[in-house]
Amino acid sequence: MGEARLEIRLAKEEDVSSILGFVRELAEYEHMLDEVVATEEIMREWIFEKKKAEVLIGEEDGKPVGFALFFHNFSTFLGRSGIYLEDLFVKPAYRGKGYGKALLQKLAQITVERGCGRLEWCCLDWNQPSIDFYKSLGAVPLEEWTIYRMTGDTLQEFGKKDVK
């Protein structure tokens, strides 16, 4: 029997249940499963119909074992698009084989091929294994930046106000 090999491909619409499964597993790892409200229908609409994100699927012997969900953003300073990695996840049983690195490397290749100026993502402060992994690849944390977010009722109410 030969050594297991990872194949990486862009996701197709029929992968939506695997994508949502990966999202749920990642959320569970991050202790945030109760925040996942996405459904297969929502994911299908926003990823495959509205084309607001793309997904790389990593497969070992035809079985999905990891994914990277990403989308384009824009840097006004660089004057070009970048790619934002929203989620990177490899199932625990398949870790330690270089699959996370391979998914991230494929995404870096896509970033370069598309002429984008940067690849960026966020990582939870307590997730030291991931922090160490990212730093080992040459990624650097942006120490002077804080992410701000509006969601739910706050976003709805703020969006209803007249612009002045």
Disulfide bonds with the S-S distance in Angstrom:
none
